[in-house]
């Protein structure tokens, strides 16, 4: 939050659905929100709902990132918060993953955030702003078919922590949330390809080792993002905040000893 009467400006990538849309809705109470994404229909819908600005942009393209930041700073004159949320997953074992699918995930999930962060950092220095990246538990815990996704999210985590180290002296904070299973449109699509049961049965199966025994909500992940952006987290920098219902605390080899 800025100290003057002008509301701060937050830019959210992948803001048309899922966690990004939930972050946009939550921040709209305190920020002027810019929602960006590849699909005009979804970002326009969210922007109209919250009174924000929608900008179609493909962050995996360097020139698109430059144009996006120019658009935002021309429109509002400043940038205070950046949420690097856009991401894709194309699951396949290493031996059968295509080069195109590997590259698409690296481009969108890692190289794109680098392009956009590089453009935004000078503006965040001016505003003493904050950056939050949406990574994943798979950045530190692998799963079948997720080599490219996991590698890209691990890279995003270290990219964000590098920004935290390099620019803290200039007033920027940069942090990461690492969601576990979150109920989003992308999560639902993954569930529909998982087994032959219902959507609810699929979520119940993949969360059976989650201590809270459920998937998280997009609003719960969004609350973590909003807190990290806020002055309440003013001494939190370079952190990775797991939003996973306790999943990361569990040793799968010991769950059979649970007699509760």
N, C-alpha and C positions, 0 to 999 in steps of 0.2 A: 504494500500500500504506500502510495506517495504521501508526503507530509502536507501537501497543499490541498486545495479544495478540488482540484481536477482529478477525477478517478483515474487510476492506473490502467494501462493497456496490457492485455494478455493475448498472446497468439497461441493457438492450439492447433496442432497438426492432427489429421485423422479425426477431425471434430464432428463428423456427420453421424457417427454411430458409436455405440459401446462406451468405453471409458472416456473417450474424447468428448462425446456429446454430454456425458454426465458432468465432466469438468466444466464445460462451457455453461451449462445450466447453473451450476453451483457458483461459479465466479461472476456470473451476470449481476449478482446482488451488489458486488463491490468493484467490479472492473468494467471497462469497455472491452468487449470480447471480440476477437477476430477468429473466425472458424475457417480453417482451410482443409482442403481435401481434393481428391481427384474427381469426385462425383458431385456435380452441381446440385442435383435434386436433394441429396441428403444434407449437405451443408446449408443450402438455402432454407430448408425446413427448420433446422436448428437455429440459424441466425434470426429468422423471422420470429420464432417463438420467444427468443430472449432479447430481441432488439439489438442484435449484434451485426457484425459485418461478415459476409461470406466472400471468400476469395478462392477460386479454383486454382490449384497449383499442384504440380507433381514435384515433390521435394527431392526425388532421385535425380532431377535435372538441375545442374548448377545454375543455369541462367534463370530458371523458374524460381529458385530460392532468392536470387538477387532481386528479381522483379517483385516477388511477394513482400520482401522487407521494405523495398522502396514504396510500394503501395501503402503498407501499414503506416510507415513513418510520415508519408506525405499526408495521409488522411488524418492522423491523430497527433503527429509531431513528436511522438515518443514511443518507447517500448519498455515495459516494466517487467513482464513475465513471459517466459517461453515454455511451452509444454510440448515435448517431443514424444508424441503418442503414436504417430502413424506407423503401421507395421503390417506385414503380410507373412503367411506361413504356407509353404508348399512341401508337405511331408513326403519323404522317400528315403530308403536306405542309401548309404553313401555310394555303394556300388552301382545303383541304378538311378541316382539323381542326375538329372540333365544339367548341363552347364548353364542353360538358360534359367532354370529354376533356382539353382544356387546363386547366380548373379543377381536375379531379381530380388531375392531376399537380402543379400548384402547391400544392394543399391538402395532399397527402400528403408531397411531397418538400421543401417549403419552409415553408409556414405551420405545419404540424404540428410540425416541429422547433423553430420559433420558440415556439409555445405551450409545448412540453415544456421547452425550455431555460429559458424564463422562470420556470417553476415550480421547476425544479431548482437554479437559480443560488443562491438563499439557502442551500440545503443543501450545495452544493458549496463555498460560502464557508466554512461551518462546518468542513468536513472538509479544506479546502485540496485539493479534488479536481480531477478532470480530465475533459475532454469530448473525444470524437473523433467527427467527422462522416464518414460514408461518402458521398463525392460521386462523381465520375466524370471520366475524361478528357474527356468531352463538355462539361464545364464550361468548357473552353477550346478545344475542337476540335469543330466541328459535324459532323453527319452527316445524311443524308437522312431526313426525317420526324421529327427529334428536337428540333424547336424548343422545345417545352414542357419536355421532359425536360432539355435542355441549359440552358435558362433557369432552371429550378428548381434544378439542381445548381450553376450559377454563383452563384445567389442564396444557396444553402446555404453555399458556400465563403466568400462575403463576410460572411454572418451569423456564421459561426464565427470568422472573423478579427476581426470587431467585438467579439465576446465576449472573444477573446484580449486585445484592446487595453483594453477597458473594465474587465475584472475581474482582470487580471494582478496589479494592486496589492493585490487581496484574496486572492491565493494560488491562483487558478484558472488552469489552462492549458487552451487549446482549440486543437485541431489537426484537420487533414483528411487523409484518404487519398483518392487519386483512382485507382481501379482502371481498368485497361484491360479486355480480355476475360478474364473469370474464369468457370471452369466451375461453374455453379450451376444450380439448377432453372430460374430465369428465363432464364439464358443458353441452356440447352438448348432452351427453348420458342422463343426467338428463332431459334436455329439450325434448328429444324424447319420454320420458315417461310421459310428462306433457301435458295433453289435446290431442286434435285431430288435431290441426292445424299444420302449417309448423314450422320449426326450428325458423325462423325469428319471426313468430307470437308468439311463446312460449316465446322467449326472450323479445319481446315487452310487453307481459303480466306481466312477473315477474319483469320487471323494470319500471312499470308504476308509481311507487311511488319514483323512483330514480330522484332526481332533474335534473340530466343530461340526463335523459330519454333514457339511453342505458346501456348495460353491458360494463364493462371494457375490455381492451385487456391484454393478458398475458405480453406484452411488458411494459405496464404501471405499472403493479405490479412489474415486474422485475426491473424497474427503481427505485422504492422505496427501494427494497432490496439492489441494488447496492449503492444507496446513503447512506443507513445505514451502510454498510460495509466500506464506504470510509472515508478518513480523514476529509471530509467536515462535517461529523456528529460526530466529535471527542468528543463533550460534550453532546451527546444524548445517554442515557443509561437507560434501563428499560422502554422504551417508547413503546406504542402501537399505530402504525400509521394506521389509517383506509384508505383503498384504495377502496372507495365505491361510488364515484360520489356524495357524500353528503347524502347517505341513512341514516346514523346513526344520522343525524340532524333532521330527519322527524318524526313528531308525526302523525301516521297513522289516529288517530281519528280526525285530523284537516285538512286532505287533501281536504275534500269536500268544504272547505272555500277558496280554491285556485281558484281565478277568473282570473288569468293572462292568 
